[in-house]
């Protein structure tokens, strides 16, 4: 993605999904500040209307706990994201309240084993 070649709609949609999942329940402005961009930029990404600069991709990859190369491979459709990776991404974007519910669910599951 994000090279000299044209970007297809599927790649834009995969990137929008990443941004939405990473933001989770966080306030749009707060999330934009975390990335060092404006909130209209985040809105444009989530609506498949613009492409991020490389430095923003690097920050997003960092927040997801992965390399830029892995992120780009997923966006380009060259790599599938596992269920575990999706779960981790959702956790990273969760609010404190959502994390508390998840921790309780994990504790309940462990007790049942």
DAQUIZI-V128493 format. One record per pair of residues at least 12 apart in sequence whose ideal C-beta (glycine too) atoms are under 6 Angstrom apart, sorted by the first residue. I is the first residue (numbers start at 1). J is the second residue. Records with the same first field share a line. If there is no record, write none. Layout:
# DAQUIZI-V128493
I->J + J
This chain:
# DAQUIZI-V128493
1->72 + 75 + 76
2->51
7->51
11->75
12->48
13->48
14->75
15->75
16->46 + 48
19->45 + 46
20->46
21->89 + 90 + 93
22->63 + 93
23->93
24->93 + 94
25->95
28->42
35->59
64->89
